[in-house]
Structure formats: structure tokens, C-alpha cells
Amino acid sequence: MADQTPDSTTRHTFSVESIRDRNVVATIDFHRTLIYPLGEGGADTPERIEDVDAQGHAHEIAHKAGNPGGTYEAGNPDYWREISEALSPARAILLLGHGNGKANASHQWVAYAEQHHKDVAAKVIADVRADIDDLTSQQVIQLAHHYFEIHRLWSGG
């Protein structure tokens, strides 16, 4: 995200209360997740989770030997769990990720959440591919408002 590089040395800077019962947008990549609570202060103060990844899970490993289709390993299960725990108090979640298929961290988090945190996965209204590295905080918030309005109209709410 263009203007969102954290200058803190802490791994996490999130407050459960800033997310509780709010619509949020989460930008997820394999190294950092930014969570924007919509409403007052959301664009200025995204919550964040960073993957320390001491075991190197974020490195993509394709195994081809003896498996023509290959298998794929990527992502740190501890990181996915931390994202799930951080998002659990939210009312509804819009995800933004980049990449295609298995290279898309947001898709991988959804697969993890559907298996391990079904209650959180059920709150996801959309998983959108975007150039999240170049989006400003304001663009993220504008995109989120657009999707939440579509979701509200579509769901009859």
C-alpha cells in the first residue's frame, strides 16, 4: 500500500475494540495485513498484523518430482490464525489481495478460515483482486464503501 508503510518496530498494532461490530476492509499479502475499520478514523489508522515468518513459510515451494500436477505450499498457519483472530469481532469483511490463484494471499487466508474459523469466513462479503501495493488508504476506503453499498443493496438490507 503506497502510503501505509509502518514505521513501528512492533509486529501487531491492533485493537479489538476498533474492529468490534464494524464493517472492515483487510488488505492481505504474505507479509502484512492492514485492517481498516470503516467509519470514524478508519482510513487514518489501519490496524496491522505482520508475519515474522521465522520458519520461511511465505516462500512458495512447488513440488514437481513424482507429481505431474505438483503440490503447493505457501503461507504461515500462525499468520493466518492471527488474521482470523483479529477479524473475528468484525461485522462484515471485504478482502483485497493481489495475485492469481495460489499466489493470492487473501485466497489462501479464505481457504484457511473456511477450514479453521468458519464463523469468520462467513463474514467475508467479497475477495477482490487489486494492486494493493499501489493503493492509498483513501482509495482502499473508497473501494470498501463501494462494495459494502453493493452488498447492502444485493442482500436487501
ZISUL-V203172 format. One record per residue. PHI is phi in degrees with one decimal (999 if undefined). OMEGA is omega in radians with two decimals (999 if undefined). Layout:
<<PHI	OMEGA> <PHI	OMEGA>>
//
This chain:
<<999	-2.92> <-54.5	-3.04> <-109.8	-2.99> <-121.6	-3.12> <-66.4	-3.11> <-70.0	3.11> <-107.1	3.14> <-85.1	3.08> <-94.3	3.12> <-81.5	-3.10> <-77.9	-3.08> <-125.9	2.98> <-137.4	3.11> <-133.7	3.11> <-119.0	3.14> <-57.5	-3.09> <-66.8	3.12> <-71.6	-3.09> <-106.0	-3.00> <-52.3	3.06> <58.2	3.11> <-117.3	2.94> <-73.5	3.14> <-134.3	2.96> <-119.4	3.14> <-120.5	3.02> <-96.7	-3.02> <-119.9	2.90> <-128.9	-3.04> <-76.2	-3.09> <-120.8	-3.06> <-153.9	3.03> <-122.5	3.04> <-111.6	-3.11> <-117.7	-3.12> <-106.6	3.01> <-71.7	-3.13> <-80.0	-3.07> <114.5	-3.06> <-60.8	3.03> <79.0	-3.06> <-61.9	-3.09> <-71.8	-3.07> <-84.5	-3.01> <-133.5	3.09> <-67.3	3.02> <-79.7	-3.11> <-141.0	3.05> <-131.7	3.09> <-116.8	3.11> <-89.7	3.10> <-69.6	3.00> <51.7	-3.14> <-61.8	-3.10> <-94.7	3.05> <74.5	-3.14> <-64.4	-3.06> <-71.7	3.09> <-73.1	-3.13> <-78.6	-3.12> <-124.6	3.07> <-102.3	3.11> <-101.0	-3.10> <-108.4	-3.04> <-59.3	3.10> <71.2	-3.13> <-143.4	-3.06> <-54.9	3.13> <-80.3	-3.11> <73.0	2.98> <-122.5	-3.02> <-136.9	3.05> <-126.1	3.04> <-163.9	3.08> <90.3	-3.12> <-101.2	-3.12> <-58.5	3.10> <-66.1	3.09> <-64.5	3.12> <-60.7	3.12> <-63.3	3.14> <-62.8	3.09> <-63.0	3.14> <-59.6	3.14> <-64.7	3.13> <-67.1	-3.09> <-84.1	-3.02> <-59.3	3.13> <-77.4	-3.10> <-67.8	3.05> <-76.1	-3.12> <-147.7	-3.00> <-131.1	2.93> <-105.4	3.11> <-105.5	2.98> <-123.0	3.11> <-144.2	3.08> <-124.9	-3.11> <101.0	3.13> <-122.2	3.00> <51.6	-3.05> <-70.1	3.11> <-86.2	-3.10> <-97.4	-3.09> <-61.7	-3.13> <-65.1	3.08> <-64.0	3.14> <-66.9	3.09> <-63.0	3.12> <-58.6	3.13> <-61.0	3.09> <-63.2	-3.09> <-63.7	3.12> <-62.5	3.14> <-88.6	-2.98> <-111.6	-3.08> <-140.5	-3.06> <-56.8	-3.14> <-64.0	3.12> <-75.6	3.13> <-58.6	-3.12> <-67.1	-3.13> <-85.9	-3.10> <-74.3	3.13> <-91.0	3.12> <-166.2	3.04> <-123.7	-2.95> <-108.9	3.04> <-83.5	-3.13> <-151.2	3.07> <-84.2	-2.99> <-65.2	3.12> <-68.9	-3.09> <-106.8	3.12> <-81.4	3.02> <-81.4	3.09> <-57.2	-3.12> <-63.6	3.11> <-66.0	3.09> <-61.0	-3.12> <-65.2	3.12> <-61.4	3.11> <-61.4	3.13> <-62.3	3.13> <-60.0	3.11> <-60.1	-3.12> <-66.2	3.14> <-67.9	3.08> <-68.2	3.08> <-61.6	3.14> <-61.7	3.14> <-62.7	3.14> <-65.9	-3.10> <-66.3	-3.08> <-86.3	3.11> <78.5	-3.08> <-97.2	999>>
//
